[in-house]
């Protein structure tokens, strides 16, 4: 993310322009771009149960 520098002696119109440009910038990650790319062999629930079982076995 880009930093915005507002100077005291800068005209208000310039400051507003900078803030408006910063507000229009795209934020975050576009997750739709990666939809369907990862192929898994088990459901998320099955994965979670398997991983938790590994923790239980390791602590025994």
C-alpha positions as CSV (number, residue, x, y, z in Angstrom):
1,X,0.0,0.0,0.0
2,X,1.3,3.4,-0.9
3,X,1.8,6.1,1.6
4,X,0.2,9.5,1.1
5,X,2.2,12.6,2.0
6,X,0.3,15.8,2.7
7,X,2.3,18.9,3.2
8,X,1.2,22.0,5.2
9,X,2.0,24.4,2.5
10,X,0.3,22.3,-0.2
11,X,-3.1,23.7,-1.5
12,X,-6.2,22.0,-0.2
13,X,-7.3,21.1,-3.7
14,X,-4.1,19.1,-4.2
15,X,-4.5,17.4,-0.9
16,X,-8.1,16.4,-1.7
17,X,-6.9,15.1,-5.1
18,X,-4.3,12.9,-3.5
19,X,-6.8,11.5,-1.0
20,X,-9.4,10.8,-3.7
21,X,-6.8,8.9,-5.8
22,X,-5.7,6.9,-2.8
23,X,-9.3,5.9,-2.1
24,X,-9.8,4.7,-5.6
25,X,-6.9,2.3,-5.5
26,X,-7.7,-1.4,-5.6
27,X,-7.4,-3.0,-2.2
28,X,-7.0,-6.7,-1.2
29,X,-6.8,-9.9,-3.1
30,X,-9.0,-11.0,-6.0
31,X,-9.7,-14.5,-4.9
32,X,-11.9,-15.2,-7.9
33,X,-8.8,-15.2,-10.0
34,X,-7.6,-18.4,-8.3
35,X,-11.0,-20.2,-8.2
36,X,-10.7,-23.8,-9.3
37,X,-6.9,-23.8,-9.6
38,X,-6.2,-25.9,-6.5
39,X,-7.3,-29.5,-6.9
40,X,-7.7,-31.4,-3.7
41,X,-8.4,-35.1,-3.0
42,X,-10.2,-34.6,0.3
43,X,-12.8,-32.2,1.6
44,X,-11.7,-29.5,3.9
45,X,-13.5,-31.3,6.8
46,X,-11.6,-34.5,6.1
47,X,-8.3,-32.6,6.0
48,X,-9.1,-30.8,9.3
49,X,-9.9,-34.1,11.0
50,X,-6.8,-35.8,9.6
51,X,-4.5,-33.0,10.8
52,X,-6.1,-32.8,14.2
53,X,-5.6,-36.6,14.6
54,X,-1.9,-36.1,13.8
55,X,-1.6,-33.6,16.7
56,X,-3.3,-36.1,19.1
57,X,-1.0,-38.9,18.0
58,X,2.1,-36.6,18.4
59,X,1.1,-35.6,21.9
60,X,0.5,-39.2,23.1
